[in-house]
């Protein structure tokens, strides 16, 4: 995902936000891109509308619609709903599976957590050693070093 601008008919990439492999990662990248594009000095036209998710009980009183309304009612008739927001993701299962393979191959005989983290991070995303901490954090693991 990239943030780009068009100047005199030519596209210029302003920032590279990242690459997504799943819907969850795409949601995180979209949120990050919105944060980068958010300008506190930018004015906004106040239309007097505030998106709000309606709160309804699961089971209502007899005759009063609750979460599951009357059959044939459209979902859009309940009012504006705030868009979903991804707060965080991790792939701890992937890390644990790769750590098990690391152990099965006998590499744990070195008893070096930093080496284990470097190997697993490079398998997940071949990147620089300096970027290893980011990859491990994305996997939901605190780096050994």
Secondary structure, 3 states (H helix, E strand, C coil): CEEEEEECCEEEEEEECCCCCCHHHHHHHHHHHHHHHCCCCCCCCCCCCCCCCCCCCCCCCCCCCCCCCCCCCCHHHHCCCCCCCCCCCCCHHHHHHHHHHHHHCCHHHHCCHHHHHHHHHHHHCCCCHHHHHHHHHHCCCCCCC
